[in-house]
Amino acid sequence: MMTEDEGSENHASWKVPEKFVEKSEKQKRWEGLETEVEKITDRLGKGIETGIKESVIALKMYEFPTRQSCEGHPEREHGLPYPWVEIVIPAPEGWREDQEKKNAWKRENLKEQKKMLDLLSEFYQNRDTPLDARIVFDPSGALGGFRIQSMGANTMELLSPEERSRTHQLYKKEMEDFTDFLKERFFKE
């Protein structure tokens, strides 16, 4: 036989099943972006790599137009050994023949750089991070597109395989921390 106190104690620990909990608009948006990102493939039919997928979703939450990404492969001869995401506004139709369109496209890409700069400034405001691990821009093309990657990324080819593996883990953690920052900031707003 259960006493009244025992029953109320059990009731207090009971949780409403998730399928009955109303999701916020932000949660719905995140889940929609997860679904969208799951469907993205490259020309070889490969999806976004697991180790960078959440970063791509977080950047898309802030409406960054991501074009390419990589989780980094320090053990391979080909490809890049560090995580990165490329951000570029899609090219306007006829931009090659039209200087005004080129200029407008570049301005839009520079606006994306400014938006990213503001987010990175906030992220690094009270953060103690090794300089080479800090996320920076690497220009991509002549019209303002860019990659976000760790500052020391391009020097990884000089490292031994063991150093490259350790450095990859450091840079991967920095990208993950930036992703967590973006998520937390988005859900707090």
C-alpha positions as a printed Julia matrix, in Angstrom:
189×3 Matrix{Float64}:
  0.0    0.0     0.0
  1.27   3.47   -0.95
  0.84   6.4     1.4
 -0.29   9.79    0.15
  3.22  11.21    0.69
  4.82   8.46   -1.36
  2.41   9.11   -4.22
  3.14  12.83   -4.32
  6.86  12.15   -4.23
  6.57   9.91   -7.27
  4.39  12.48   -9.01
  6.98  15.22   -8.48
  9.66  13.22  -10.32
  7.4   12.32  -13.24
  8.19  14.17  -16.48
  5.93  14.98  -19.38
  6.98  12.92  -22.43
  8.94  15.07  -24.89
  6.41  14.58  -27.69
  3.85  16.5   -25.59
  6.14  19.43  -24.73
  5.6   22.57  -26.83
  8.81  23.47  -28.63
  9.94  27.06  -28.91
 10.27  28.67  -32.33
 14.04  28.61  -31.88
 14.03  24.88  -31.14
 11.89  24.3   -34.22
 14.27  26.39  -36.3
 17.31  24.46  -35.02
 15.61  21.14  -35.83
 14.62  22.43  -39.28
 18.23  23.38  -39.97
 19.4   19.95  -38.76
 17.08  18.36  -41.3
 18.23  20.75  -44.04
 21.91  20.13  -43.32
 21.39  16.35  -43.29
 20.27  16.62  -46.93
 23.27  18.62  -48.17
 25.71  16.65  -50.31
 28.72  17.49  -52.4
 29.15  16.58  -56.06
 30.29  13.09  -54.98
 27.1   12.59  -53.0
 28.83  12.8   -49.61
 27.1   14.63  -46.77
 28.56  17.13  -44.35
 31.03  15.44  -42.04
 29.83  14.67  -38.52
 32.67  16.6   -36.86
 31.7   19.93  -38.48
 27.95  19.46  -38.98
 26.86  21.21  -35.78
 29.08  24.19  -36.63
 27.4   24.48  -40.03
 23.96  24.35  -38.38
 24.93  27.02  -35.84
 26.27  29.29  -38.58
 23.1   28.81  -40.61
 21.08  29.8   -37.5
 22.78  33.18  -37.85
 21.97  33.13  -41.57
 25.55  32.73  -42.73
 25.58  31.29  -46.27
 27.91  28.33  -45.83
 29.28  26.82  -49.02
 31.83  24.19  -47.97
 33.19  22.7   -44.78
 35.56  20.08  -43.44
 36.13  18.56  -40.01
 39.86  18.28  -40.77
 41.9   15.19  -41.53
 45.39  15.37  -40.0
 46.16  11.75  -40.9
 45.56  12.05  -44.66
 47.93  13.07  -47.42
 45.17  15.01  -49.22
 42.64  17.44  -47.83
 43.17  19.9   -45.03
 44.22  18.8   -41.53
 42.1   21.37  -39.66
 38.37  22.17  -39.34
 36.98  25.02  -41.44
 33.75  26.41  -42.84
 33.55  28.58  -45.96
 31.06  31.44  -46.01
 30.16  33.08  -49.3
 27.04  34.86  -50.53
 25.81  33.02  -53.64
 27.0   34.69  -56.85
 24.42  36.9   -58.56
 23.38  35.97  -62.09
 25.57  37.7   -64.68
 28.16  38.98  -62.19
 31.11  38.28  -64.49
 29.93  40.83  -67.07
 28.59  43.44  -64.67
 30.91  45.47  -62.44
 27.99  46.8   -60.37
 26.91  43.25  -59.59
 30.5   42.33  -58.63
 30.7   45.33  -56.32
 27.32  44.57  -54.75
 28.3   40.91  -54.26
 31.56  41.92  -52.6
 29.69  44.35  -50.28
 27.31  41.55  -49.24
 30.24  39.24  -48.47
 31.93  42.01  -46.48
 28.72  42.42  -44.44
 28.99  38.71  -43.6
 32.61  39.27  -42.53
 31.51  42.14  -40.28
 28.76  40.03  -38.72
 31.29  37.24  -38.09
 33.83  39.68  -36.69
 31.25  40.92  -34.17
 30.46  37.35  -33.07
 34.13  36.4   -32.77
 34.86  39.58  -30.79
 32.14  38.65  -28.33
 33.35  35.03  -28.18
 36.94  36.03  -27.41
 36.08  38.88  -25.04
 36.96  36.94  -21.86
 38.5   33.82  -23.36
 42.09  32.71  -22.85
 43.01  30.73  -25.95
 46.38  29.93  -27.52
 46.89  32.4   -30.35
 47.25  29.74  -33.04
 43.88  28.18  -32.05
 41.89  31.42  -32.33
 39.34  31.42  -35.13
 40.09  33.91  -37.89
 39.15  34.63  -41.52
 41.01  33.16  -44.44
 40.02  34.92  -47.68
 38.24  32.76  -50.24
 38.15  34.34  -53.67
 38.57  37.98  -54.62
 35.04  39.12  -53.77
 34.91  38.89  -49.98
 34.13  35.25  -49.32
 36.03  33.69  -46.42
 36.7   30.6   -44.37
 36.66  30.5   -40.62
 39.51  28.41  -39.27
 42.14  28.54  -36.57
 44.92  31.09  -37.06
 47.67  28.49  -37.21
 45.8   26.18  -39.6
 47.95  26.84  -42.66
 51.16  26.0   -40.78
 50.01  22.49  -39.81
 51.77  20.97  -42.83
 55.07  21.8   -41.09
 54.21  19.61  -38.08
 55.08  15.99  -37.43
 52.15  13.56  -37.61
 51.94  13.46  -33.79
 52.0   17.27  -33.5
 49.47  17.56  -36.32
 47.11  15.19  -34.5
 47.42  17.14  -31.21
 46.99  20.46  -32.99
 43.95  19.16  -34.86
 42.34  18.26  -31.53
 43.04  21.77  -30.2
 41.6   23.44  -33.31
 38.62  21.08  -33.34
 37.89  21.97  -29.69
 38.08  25.68  -30.53
 35.55  25.28  -33.36
 33.3   23.23  -31.06
 33.53  25.89  -28.33
 32.65  28.61  -30.85
 29.71  26.5   -32.0
 28.52  26.07  -28.4
 28.83  29.84  -27.91
 26.69  30.48  -31.01
 24.04  28.01  -29.85
 23.9   29.38  -26.32
 23.71  32.96  -27.58
 20.97  32.09  -30.07
 18.79  30.31  -27.52
 19.27  33.1   -24.92
 18.23  35.95  -27.27
